[in-house]
Amino acid sequence: MGHKVHPYGFRLGFSRGWSAKWYSRKNYVNYLLSDLKLRKAIEKRCAAGHVARVEIERTGNELSVTIYSAHPGILIGRGGQNVEALKTELETVSGEKVRLTVREIEQPELEACLVARNIADRIGTRVPVRRAMKQATFRTMQLGAKGMKIRCAGRLGGAEIARAQSILQGQMPLHKLRADIDYGFAEARTLMGRIGVKVWIYKGDVVSEIRRESVTAEEGEVPQST
């Protein structure tokens, strides 16, 4: 696979599901533009909530939006004021009735996009790139990740010529379809320009339910004596 194929698109439909769950032939373009506007509005308004991912589902005439955040209390606000304001804004953007749900992420250190955002924020506060990468790798591996890779590219340390630094720890199977690899990207804004941060986290293999049931059935069989 290399780095020319997105880890999500490579495994889509095999070991990873869709973040937008709907199908339409007539209104495909309108729904796609609406989804892009919704995600952009959530990213802009919920920057302090550490949003990991957004799932959009359309069933009939109902539009459901699920936000996974590391700090759901910030998104909900006191008495639910923030979430009601966000819901009103999303309904204005999409022009539809929105059912909004906020869910908490128990281990933010295992979410690649949140790790990338954390590293980018630290680089923006002039923390050495290598130190930020090593500390993020240590915390993630301590929580049970089987492998992690981080790559930062740009004018690192204020260098005149852009360069890249990478750090790899554990396993990172890029070609295995059943590998559960989380990918995240973020940009750090510095005085010398932007620095791109890419993070890959390998959490283990995903075994399909059909395969798991067949294996369990085979183990439970008792050979008959003749």
C-alpha positions in Angstrom: 0.0 0.0 0.0 2.8 2.5 0.8 1.6 6.0 1.6 -0.2 6.6 -1.7 -3.5 5.1 -0.5 -5.4 6.4 2.5 -5.6 3.8 5.3 -9.4 4.2 5.6 -10.1 4.0 1.9 -7.9 0.9 1.5 -9.9 -1.0 4.2 -13.3 0.5 3.6 -16.0 -2.1 3.6 -13.6 -4.8 4.8 -12.5 -3.9 8.3 -13.8 -0.3 8.5 -17.2 1.2 8.0 -18.4 4.4 6.5 -18.5 7.7 8.4 -21.5 8.8 6.2 -24.3 6.2 6.2 -26.8 7.0 3.5 -27.5 6.2 -0.1 -29.3 8.2 -2.8 -29.2 8.4 -6.6 -31.2 11.6 -7.1 -29.9 13.7 -4.2 -26.4 12.4 -4.0 -24.7 15.8 -4.9 -26.9 17.7 -2.5 -26.4 15.3 0.4 -22.6 15.3 -0.2 -22.4 19.1 -0.1 -24.6 19.2 2.9 -22.3 16.7 4.7 -19.2 18.8 3.9 -20.9 21.9 5.2 -21.9 20.1 8.4 -18.4 18.8 9.0 -16.9 22.2 8.4 -19.3 23.9 10.8 -18.6 21.3 13.5 -14.8 21.6 13.0 -15.0 25.4 13.3 -17.4 25.6 16.3 -16.1 22.6 18.3 -12.4 23.3 18.1 -12.0 23.3 21.9 -14.0 20.0 22.3 -11.3 17.8 20.8 -13.6 16.2 18.2 -12.2 12.9 17.0 -14.8 12.0 14.3 -18.3 12.8 13.0 -20.7 10.2 11.8 -23.7 11.3 9.6 -26.7 9.0 9.0 -29.8 9.6 6.9 -32.8 7.4 7.4 -35.9 8.5 5.5 -36.4 12.2 6.3 -34.3 12.1 9.5 -30.7 13.4 9.7 -28.6 12.1 12.6 -25.3 13.5 13.5 -23.0 11.8 16.1 -20.0 13.6 17.4 -17.2 11.7 19.2 -15.3 14.0 21.5 -12.7 13.7 24.2 -14.3 16.5 26.2 -18.1 16.2 25.7 -18.8 18.5 28.6 -17.4 21.5 26.7 -19.6 20.7 23.7 -22.7 20.2 25.9 -22.1 23.3 28.1 -24.0 24.2 31.2 -27.5 23.1 31.0 -27.0 22.0 27.4 -26.7 25.5 26.1 -23.8 24.8 23.8 -25.3 21.7 22.2 -28.6 23.5 21.6 -26.8 26.3 19.9 -24.8 23.9 17.8 -27.9 22.0 16.8 -29.6 25.2 15.7 -26.6 26.1 13.6 -26.4 22.7 12.0 -30.1 22.9 11.1 -29.5 26.3 9.5 -26.6 25.0 7.5 -28.3 21.8 6.3 -31.8 23.1 6.1 -33.1 19.9 7.7 -34.2 18.7 11.1 -31.1 17.4 12.9 -30.9 14.9 15.7 -27.6 15.6 17.5 -25.7 13.1 19.7 -22.5 13.7 21.6 -20.5 10.7 22.8 -17.3 10.5 24.9 -14.0 8.9 23.9 -12.6 7.1 26.8 -9.0 6.9 25.6 -8.1 10.0 23.5 -4.5 8.8 23.3 -5.6 6.0 20.9 -7.3 8.4 18.5 -4.8 9.3 15.8 -6.5 12.6 14.9 -6.4 13.8 18.5 -2.8 12.7 18.9 -1.8 14.6 15.7 -3.7 17.7 16.9 -1.9 17.5 20.3 1.5 17.3 18.6 0.7 20.2 16.3 -0.4 22.3 19.2 2.8 21.6 21.1 4.9 22.4 18.1 3.0 25.6 17.8 4.1 26.5 21.3 7.8 25.9 20.3 8.2 22.5 21.9 11.0 20.6 20.1 9.5 18.3 17.4 11.4 15.2 18.4 10.4 15.6 22.0 6.7 16.0 21.2 6.8 13.0 19.0 8.5 10.8 21.5 6.2 11.8 24.4 3.1 11.2 22.3 4.4 7.7 21.2 5.2 6.8 24.8 1.7 7.7 26.1 0.0 5.8 23.2 2.1 2.7 23.5 1.5 2.6 27.3 -2.2 2.3 26.7 -1.9 -0.9 24.7 -1.3 0.2 21.1 0.6 -2.5 19.1 2.4 0.0 16.9 2.6 3.7 16.1 4.2 5.9 13.5 4.5 9.7 13.4 5.8 11.8 10.6 6.4 15.6 10.7 7.4 17.6 7.6 8.1 21.2 7.1 10.7 23.8 8.3 11.4 21.9 11.5 13.3 23.9 14.0 13.2 27.0 11.8 15.4 25.3 9.1 15.9 27.1 5.8 15.0 23.9 3.8 12.0 21.8 4.6 12.7 18.3 5.8 10.9 15.4 7.5 11.3 13.4 10.6 9.7 10.1 11.4 9.5 7.9 14.4 8.2 4.3 14.4 7.6 2.0 17.4 6.1 -1.5 17.4 4.3 -3.0 14.3 2.8 -1.1 11.4 1.3 -3.5 8.8 0.4 -1.3 5.9 -0.8 -4.1 3.5 -2.9 -6.2 6.0 -6.6 -5.5 5.3 -7.8 -6.7 8.7 -5.4 -4.5 10.5 -7.2 -1.8 12.6 -5.0 1.3 11.7 -6.2 4.7 12.8 -4.9 7.7 10.8 -4.9 11.4 11.6 -3.5 14.6 10.1 -3.0 18.0 11.6 -1.1 21.2 10.8 1.0 23.2 13.2 1.1 27.0 12.5 4.6 28.4 13.3 6.4 31.6 12.5 8.4 29.8 9.8 5.3 28.3 8.1 3.1 25.3 8.6 4.3 21.9 9.7 2.3 18.8 8.7 1.8 16.0 11.3 0.7 12.6 10.3 0.0 9.8 12.8 -0.7 6.1 12.3 -1.8 3.9 15.2 -2.1 0.1 14.9 -4.6 -1.3 17.4 -4.6 -4.9 16.4 -6.5 -7.1 13.9 -10.2 -6.9 13.2 -11.9 -10.4 13.0 -15.2 -10.4 11.3 -18.3 -11.8 13.1 -18.8 -14.6 10.6 -15.2 -15.8 11.0 -15.4 -15.6 14.8 -18.7 -17.6 14.9 -17.3 -20.3 12.6 -14.1 -20.6 14.8 -16.2 -20.9 17.9 -18.4 -23.6 16.4 -15.4 -25.6 15.3 -13.9 -25.4 18.8 -17.2 -26.4 20.4 -17.6 -29.6 18.4 -16.9 -32.9 20.1 -15.7 -35.8 18.0 -18.0 -38.8 18.2 -16.5 -42.1 19.0 -17.1 -45.0 16.6 
